[in-house]
Amino acid sequence: MKNPLTLCYGLLILLTITAAILSNSVTLSGLLISLIMGISFIKFYLVAFNFMELKKANLTWKISLLFVVGITILPIILISF
């Protein structure tokens, strides 16, 4: 696996399987929901910066995208507790 995109793809598959296993848990606690949202954020970050080539974009785009994702995920995490 010399290609970084192949490594990223494998990590995305692993994170997806992990989130699916966690979501099938009998009890969904606030901590579990926060963990699933954290995994979703990592997956979004990997897709945006590796496959959409956002790492070559202007700093303003990077910050604004992470800000929008942050204000989307943070309320869900806060409500779950």
Secondary structure, 3 states (H helix, E strand, C coil): CCCHHHHHHHHHHHHHHHHHHHHCCCCCCHHHHHHHHHHHHHHHHHHHHHHCCHHHCCHHHHHHHHHHHHHHHHHHHHHHC
